[in-house]
């Protein structure tokens, strides 16, 4: 392991580096093959951007390619004061105490320019799958796939305020996925896919209120309807259920043709759109009769078939449907009046969650980065990103590096903060928008 600390920096760099909060981790890592002639200890560096320079004193450290996107640099035992530099990024300083083999340093730089500024990085329960702001914006909640309780954070400070936890035996079963806030109720609903349950917590103190079956197998996304109902998509049973907000009773079930995940409502609430992760279509259902009324992205009407649709968002004013496609690494923008394709926007490897800003001007996207060649649940060869798409031009306006597999994503109700979860780093990153 590498003990490290931040180097004292000149006064002119204090504010940028404080805002940077450079992320470092220490984990064992397999090294690249090859024999180095110089004495010392091999240290693996995983950086964002990957071509960032590492400088010690007035000398750049070249290194050699390592495994899984790492760069291997041989360093002598002892303390090293290093700078990580890249064009268009804020520099970061590292102080490393090199003691033995099998050492890895991970660091990301913040891009210069733009309105997004890193505010805080907060450790949370393992493998945070989603994040959501409470409707009043006072709290940010993180749902962990491999934890038994939800983190409740203060978005201004990043401080953990409390936990939301169901009683035994459900807490030990883990598998929390996503959340919703039913209209007209002071409640937080969370899906737990390993238990096929929905858990309800009070928004007053986040105490547990009740739990009930979700109506299917492996519940994933929850979506609140303006009339109070909550829709839940089920990964394994390939169904979407409408639940009564008072007692969780199943009011209706929609059977999908593919693996359902993300959902969105039409502007008037009369239609439900369901993303098919397995086949890449989007199915439309009547929210009154629960009958299927249309299938989009099946190759007809100019909307391409295939891919893996993951999350959906609707702009009720512009009457647009946005869809993230993990398989294609892109985001689709569709005109809901004529159901015509406005754009397919390439955003990078493994597109995950999308969220629209309250004013509709920006669509935020989390991308997971390329998969590890051995197992997608291991860290991949590159970090993921947070992207901001200008909805007026349908072009990427800003990019910010994330960590290992950015997944969950949320925008504060006032539109001034964006949060996303780094799934394999067990943390949440908070970004503030400058005025």
C-alpha positions in Angstrom: 0.0 0.0 0.0 1.1 3.6 -0.6 0.7 6.1 2.1 0.1 9.5 0.5 -0.7 13.1 1.3 -1.3 16.3 -0.6 1.7 18.5 -1.1 1.8 22.1 0.0 1.2 24.2 -3.1 1.9 27.9 -4.0 -0.9 30.3 -2.9 -2.0 30.8 -6.5 -2.9 27.1 -6.8 -4.6 26.6 -3.5 -8.2 27.3 -4.7 -8.0 25.2 -7.9 -6.5 22.2 -6.0 -8.9 22.5 -3.1 -11.8 22.4 -5.6 -10.1 19.4 -7.4 -10.2 17.0 -4.4 -7.9 14.7 -6.4 -9.0 11.1 -5.9 -6.5 8.5 -4.8 -6.9 4.8 -4.0 -4.5 2.1 -2.9 -5.2 -1.4 -4.1 -3.1 -4.5 -5.1 -2.7 -4.7 -8.9 -1.1 -7.2 -11.3 1.9 -5.6 -13.1 2.8 -5.7 -16.8 5.3 -8.3 -17.9 8.9 -7.1 -18.7 12.1 -6.5 -16.8 13.2 -3.1 -15.8 17.0 -2.6 -15.5 16.9 0.2 -13.0 16.6 -0.6 -9.3 13.4 0.3 -7.4 9.8 -0.7 -7.0 7.1 -0.8 -9.7 4.1 1.4 -9.0 1.0 1.3 -11.2 -0.7 4.6 -12.1 -4.2 4.8 -13.4 -5.0 8.3 -14.5 -7.7 10.4 -16.1 -6.9 11.5 -18.6 -4.9 8.4 -19.4 -2.1 10.4 -21.1 -1.5 12.7 -18.1 2.2 13.4 -17.4 3.8 12.6 -14.1 6.7 14.9 -13.1 9.1 14.7 -10.2 11.2 17.8 -9.8 12.1 18.9 -13.3 12.0 15.3 -14.7 9.1 13.6 -16.4 8.6 10.0 -15.5 8.0 8.0 -18.6 7.0 4.5 -17.4 5.7 1.6 -19.5 2.3 0.1 -20.3 0.8 -2.0 -17.6 -2.3 -4.2 -17.2 -5.9 -2.9 -17.5 -4.9 0.6 -18.7 -2.3 1.2 -16.0 1.1 2.9 -16.5 4.0 1.3 -14.6 6.7 3.6 -13.2 9.7 2.3 -11.3 10.3 4.4 -8.2 12.9 4.1 -5.5 11.7 3.3 -1.9 10.9 6.4 0.1 8.8 9.6 -0.3 8.2 11.1 -3.7 6.7 14.5 -4.5 5.0 14.3 -7.8 2.8 16.5 -10.1 0.2 15.1 -12.4 -0.3 17.4 -15.5 -2.4 17.4 -18.6 -3.4 20.1 -21.1 -6.9 21.6 -20.4 -6.8 20.2 -16.8 -6.0 21.5 -13.3 -2.7 20.2 -12.1 -2.6 17.9 -9.0 0.3 17.3 -6.6 0.9 13.9 -4.9 3.2 12.9 -2.0 3.8 9.2 -2.2 5.5 7.0 0.3 6.7 4.0 -1.7 7.4 1.0 0.5 6.9 -2.2 -1.4 5.6 -4.0 -4.5 2.0 -4.5 -5.6 1.0 -0.8 -5.3 -1.5 1.3 -7.4 -2.3 4.9 -7.4 -5.5 6.2 -9.0 -6.0 9.9 -9.7 -8.3 12.0 -11.9 -7.8 15.6 -12.9 -10.5 18.2 -13.2 -11.0 19.9 -16.6 -10.6 23.6 -16.8 -13.4 25.9 -18.0 -17.1 25.3 -18.0 -19.6 25.8 -15.2 -19.2 22.5 -13.4 -17.0 22.5 -10.3 -16.2 19.6 -8.1 -17.6 20.3 -4.6 -17.1 17.1 -2.6 -16.4 13.4 -2.8 -18.3 11.3 -0.2 -17.8 7.7 0.7 -21.0 5.7 0.9 -22.3 2.2 1.4 -20.8 -0.3 -1.1 -21.7 -0.2 -4.8 -24.1 2.8 -4.9 -26.5 2.0 -7.7 -28.5 5.3 -7.7 -28.7 8.7 -6.1 -31.7 11.0 -5.7 -32.4 14.4 -4.2 -35.5 14.7 -1.9 -38.2 16.8 -3.5 -37.3 19.8 -1.3 -33.6 19.5 -2.1 -32.5 19.2 1.5 -31.1 15.7 1.3 -29.3 13.5 -1.2 -30.0 9.7 -0.8 -27.7 6.9 -2.2 -29.1 3.4 -2.7 -26.3 0.7 -2.5 -26.5 -2.6 -4.3 -24.1 -4.2 -1.8 -25.1 -2.4 1.4 -28.0 -2.9 3.9 -29.0 0.7 4.3 -29.3 3.9 2.3 -27.0 6.9 2.9 -28.8 10.2 3.6 -26.4 13.1 2.8 -26.4 16.8 3.3 -25.8 18.0 -0.3 -24.2 21.3 0.8 -21.4 19.7 2.9 -21.5 16.1 1.8 -21.8 15.1 5.4 -23.8 12.0 6.2 -27.0 13.0 8.1 -28.4 9.5 8.8 -29.2 6.2 7.3 -32.5 4.8 6.0 -32.6 1.1 6.9 -35.4 -1.6 6.8 -35.6 -4.1 9.6 -34.4 -7.7 9.6 -34.2 -9.8 7.5 -34.2 -7.4 4.6 -31.2 -5.3 5.5 -29.0 -8.4 5.3 -30.3 -9.2 1.9 -28.9 -6.1 0.2 -29.7 -5.3 -3.4 -31.1 -1.7 -3.3 -31.5 -0.3 -6.8 -33.5 2.9 -7.3 -35.9 5.3 -5.5 -39.0 7.4 -6.0 -41.1 9.9 -4.1 -44.9 9.3 -4.5 -46.9 12.5 -5.1 -48.8 13.8 -2.1 -46.9 11.7 0.4 -44.0 12.5 2.7 -42.3 9.2 1.7 -39.2 7.7 0.1 -39.7 4.4 -1.8 -36.7 2.2 -2.5 -36.6 -1.0 -4.6 -34.7 -4.1 -3.3 -34.2 -6.5 -6.1 -32.8 -9.5 -4.2 -35.8 -9.4 -1.9 -38.5 -8.5 -4.5 -39.6 -5.8 -2.1 -40.4 -2.1 -1.9 -39.4 -0.4 1.3 -41.0 2.9 2.4 -39.3 5.5 4.7 -40.5 8.7 6.2 -39.2 11.9 4.7 -39.4 13.5 8.1 -36.7 11.4 9.8 -36.0 8.6 7.3 -37.4 6.0 9.7 -38.8 2.8 8.2 -42.5 2.8 7.7 -43.5 -0.4 5.9 -42.4 -2.9 3.2 -44.4 -5.0 0.7 -43.8 -7.3 -2.3 -43.1 -5.4 -5.6 -45.4 -7.5 -7.7 -42.7 -9.2 -9.7 -39.1 -10.5 -9.7 -36.0 -8.3 -9.4 -37.6 -4.8 -9.1 -35.4 -2.0 -10.6 -36.7 1.4 -11.5 -39.5 3.2 -9.6 -41.5 6.0 -11.2 -44.1 8.2 -9.4 -47.2 9.2 -11.4 -48.9 12.5 -10.6 -52.0 10.7 -9.4 -50.1 9.0 -6.6 -49.4 5.6 -8.2 -45.9 4.2 -8.4 -44.7 2.1 -11.4 -41.9 -0.4 -10.9 -40.1 -2.3 -13.6 -39.0 -5.9 -13.0 -35.8 -7.3 -14.6 -36.4 -11.0 -14.3 -40.2 -11.3 -14.6 -40.2 -8.8 -17.5 -43.2 -6.9 -16.1 -44.0 -3.4 -15.0 -46.5 -3.1 -12.1 -48.6 -0.1 -11.0 -48.7 0.1 -7.2 -51.2 1.7 -4.9 -49.3 4.3 -2.8 -51.4 3.6 0.4 -50.7 -0.2 0.8 -48.5 -1.3 -2.2 -51.3 -3.3 -3.7 -50.8 -4.1 -7.4 -53.3 -2.2 -9.5 -52.2 -3.4 -12.8 -49.4 -5.3 -14.6 -47.9 -4.7 -18.0 -45.9 -7.5 -19.6 -43.0 -6.3 -21.7 -41.5 -7.9 -24.7 -37.9 -7.4 -23.5 -36.1 -6.7 -20.2 -37.6 -3.5 -18.7 -35.5 -0.9 -16.9 -35.9 2.9 -17.2 -39.4 4.5 -17.5 -40.8 7.9 -18.2 -44.3 9.4 -18.5 -45.9 11.4 -21.3 -46.4 15.1 -20.5 -50.1 14.5 -19.7 -49.4 11.3 -17.8 -51.6 9.1 -20.0 -48.7 7.1 -21.5 -45.9 5.2 -19.8 -42.6 4.6 -21.8 -40.5 1.6 -20.8 -36.9 1.0 -21.9 -36.0 -2.5 -23.1 -32.5 -3.2 -22.0 -32.3 -6.6 -23.7 -33.7 -5.7 -27.2 -33.3 -1.9 -27.4 -36.9 -1.0 -28.0 -39.1 1.4 -26.0 -42.6 0.2 -25.3 -45.6 2.6 -24.8 -48.4 1.7 -22.5 -51.7 3.3 -21.6 -51.5 4.3 -17.9 -55.3 3.8 -17.5 -55.9 0.4 -19.2 -52.2 -0.8 -18.9 -52.5 -1.9 -22.6 -49.5 -1.7 -24.9 -50.1 1.1 -27.5 -46.9 1.4 -29.4 -43.4 0.1 -29.8 -40.6 2.4 -30.7 -37.0 1.7 -31.9 -38.1 -1.5 -33.5 -36.6 -0.5 -36.9 -39.7 1.3 -38.2 -40.4 5.0 -38.5 -36.8 6.0 -38.8 -35.9 5.0 -35.2 -33.0 2.4 -35.4 -33.4 -1.0 -33.9 -31.0 -2.7 -31.5 -28.9 -1.6 -28.6 -29.6 -1.7 -24.9 -31.9 1.1 -23.7 -31.3 1.9 -20.1 -32.8 5.2 -18.8 -35.5 7.6 -20.2 -36.3 11.2 -19.6 -39.1 13.4 -21.0 -39.1 17.1 -21.4 -42.8 18.0 -21.1 -42.4 21.5 -22.5 -40.2 20.7 -25.6 -42.1 17.4 -25.9 -39.0 15.4 -26.3 -38.1 11.9 -25.2 -34.5 11.2 -24.3 -33.1 7.6 -24.1 -29.7 6.4 -23.0 -28.4 3.3 -24.9 -25.6 1.4 -23.1 -24.9 -0.9 -26.0 -24.5 1.9 -28.6 -22.8 4.3 -26.2 -25.2 7.0 -27.1 -28.2 9.1 -26.2 -31.2 9.5 -28.4 -33.4 12.6 -28.7 -36.9 12.1 -30.2 -39.6 14.5 -31.1 -42.8 13.1 -29.3 -45.2 14.9 -31.7 -44.1 13.2 -34.9 -42.0 10.5 -33.2 -39.0 11.5 -35.4 -35.4 11.1 -34.5 -33.8 14.5 -33.7 -30.3 13.1 -33.0 -28.3 10.2 -31.8 -25.5 11.7 -29.6 -22.4 9.5 -29.1 -21.2 10.0 -25.5 -18.8 7.1 -24.8 -18.5 3.7 -23.4 -21.5 2.1 -21.5 -23.9 5.0 -21.3 -25.8 4.8 -18.0 -28.2 7.2 -16.4 -29.6 10.4 -17.9 -31.3 13.3 -16.0 -32.8 16.5 -17.3 -32.2 19.8 -15.6 -35.3 21.5 -14.2 -35.3 24.1 -16.9 -34.8 21.6 -19.7 -31.6 23.3 -20.9 -29.2 20.5 -20.1 -29.3 16.7 -20.2 -26.8 15.1 -17.9 -25.3 11.7 -18.7 -23.2 9.3 -16.7 -21.0 6.9 -18.7 -19.4 3.9 -17.0 -16.3 3.5 -19.1 -15.1 0.4 -20.9 -15.6 -3.0 -19.3 -12.8 -4.9 -17.7 -12.0 -7.7 -20.2 -12.3 -10.4 -17.5 -15.4 -9.3 -15.7 -17.5 -6.1 -16.0 -17.9 -5.9 -12.2 -14.1 -5.3 -11.9 -12.5 -1.9 -12.6 -12.1 -1.3 -16.3 -9.1 0.1 -18.2 -10.4 3.7 -18.1 -12.5 5.9 -15.8 -16.1 7.0 -16.7 -17.4 10.5 -17.1 -20.2 12.9 -16.4 -21.4 14.8 -19.5 -23.7 17.7 -20.0 -25.6 17.9 -23.3 -27.0 21.3 -24.4 -30.5 20.5 -25.4 -30.7 23.5 -27.8 -27.9 22.2 -30.0 -28.0 18.5 -28.9 -24.2 18.7 -28.6 -22.0 17.9 -25.6 -21.2 21.1 -23.8 -19.1 19.9 -20.8 -17.3 16.7 -19.7 -16.0 15.8 -16.2 -14.0 12.7 -15.3 -15.7 10.3 -12.8 -14.2 7.3 -11.1 -14.7 3.6 -11.7 -18.1 3.1 -13.2 -20.2 6.3 -12.8 -23.7 5.0 -12.5 -26.4 6.8 -10.5 -27.1 10.4 -11.4 -29.3 13.2 -10.0 -29.9 16.9 -10.5 -31.0 19.1 -7.5 -34.5 20.6 -7.7 -32.9 24.1 -8.1 -30.7 22.8 -10.9 -27.5 24.1 -9.2 -25.9 20.8 -8.2 -25.3 17.5 -9.9 -24.5 14.2 -8.1 -23.3 10.9 -9.4 -22.2 7.6 -7.9 -18.9 5.8 -8.7 -20.2 2.3 -8.4 -16.9 0.4 -7.9 -15.4 3.1 -5.7 -18.2 3.2 -3.2 -18.6 7.0 -3.3 -20.7 9.9 -4.5 -19.3 12.9 -6.3 -21.0 16.3 -6.0 -20.6 19.0 -8.6 -21.8 22.6 -8.3 -22.8 24.8 -11.2 -21.2 28.2 -11.1 -23.6 31.2 -11.6 
